[in-house]
Amino acid sequence: MGFLLCPAMHTLYKAPMLTTKALTIARGTAILTQDLGCHIDAGDTLLLTGPNGTGKTTFLRTIAGLLTPTSGHIDKTAPSHWIAAQALPPSLETVHDYLAFHAALMNVPYTQPRDVFGIDTVMDTPLYRLSTGWRQRVKLTRLLLCERALWLLDEPSDGLDSSGIAALQNLITAHTLSGGAVVIATHQPHLWPTAKTMAFGGQP
Amino acid sequence: MKTIFIRMLARLTRAQGLHVQALLFFALAITAVVFAVGSEPVLLASLMPGIAWAVLLLSALLGLGDVLEPDWADGTLDDMLLSARPLPALMAAKMLAHWLATGLPASIAATLCVGIMVPNTASTLPALFAGYALGSLCFSAIGIMAAALVLGSRRAATLLAVIVMPLCVPPLIFGAGQAASTQMGASPEAALFLLAAFSCASVTLAPFAAAAITRMKVTTP
């Protein structure tokens, strides 16, 4: 415990956020992902890369707590945000109503989130009037509804234009610099060149 | 919780027009029955309360495919599972939203039908409406469990009917008993109380069952 008393060492100490050990997820007899181990500290960005159907989403959903692993264990020390890959349906509800609903699900009072993705001008627009990229921006804005240290993002750059991607990159950098951590399943690893990578898919 | 409930209700009514569907379906089904059995007033007057019960049950099936399935498809169900709110409470909100969107309008329509077609019933209509409303509440409670069971399966509509119909027989029998005793001039209280007891049980237990089933459905790889 001596390092806690030493200021210089203290700044170097990074809190562990997520550790998985020997994680195997099977559907019946079909093994979806096998023996996955990873470790993430505060400030880390971890990319999950690999071909389609190799278990990136399955792994992310398991970390989020949406799937029960067949064996192995997950040690998650921080609450997480889970943003699935499914696009928002073009429904009648407005952007404001969508975000207020998700704030209510998280049980936090709704305040208009910081306008990272430029959606302030469309707050009262129904979702069906927005394009795919704009709906993606709205979905990502859920990250700003409340502070959570660990972000689990499945294909967050889907449908975003270059300014949207820049906003996403800045947001993720700011989050990790302030002590958060991010796990991203993506087919565009070049967007996060300094991130750690976990490759999926020995065999399909 | 209010925001959540209003959103669920809006999704069923404003987006999918379920309340209009329920009313239209009720009107069309009753009309079809009237054409099929003939417009003999005495016959219709004796049949109408029972027919209204059967059509009420069928109209409760209407929106069940839209209660959980769209949330499952677009990932909202995941967010509900990870929500800071208890899942049974969210399921209870779903159940009430379904009842408000289909059961309540259909109950009102059923009461109106009986009031119009059966002579001298004005005094029994409140009890009759209470019966229809309680019965449709049971149907929605059983329905939300069934909707959770058929999540993600093809031919969900057929499965829903097969699961819901047998479970809905008890409230249907109590309700029909109430309607019959009203017609014979007897007190409808006994049947109404049985119906109320059944709806108390189903409304309190169904959200927990639906939550457990949904959790199992989602978390099984």
Interface residues (C-beta under 8 A of the other chain):
Chain A: I25 A26 R27 L32 T58 R61 A64 G65 L66 L67 T68 T70 W82 A84 Q86 A87 L88 P89 S91 L92 E93 D97 A100 F101 H102 A103 A104 L105 M106 N107 V108 Y110
Chain B: M1 T3 I4 R7 A10 R11 R14 A15 P70 A73 D74 G75 D78 D79 M80 L81 L82 S83 A84 R85 V218 T219 T220 P221
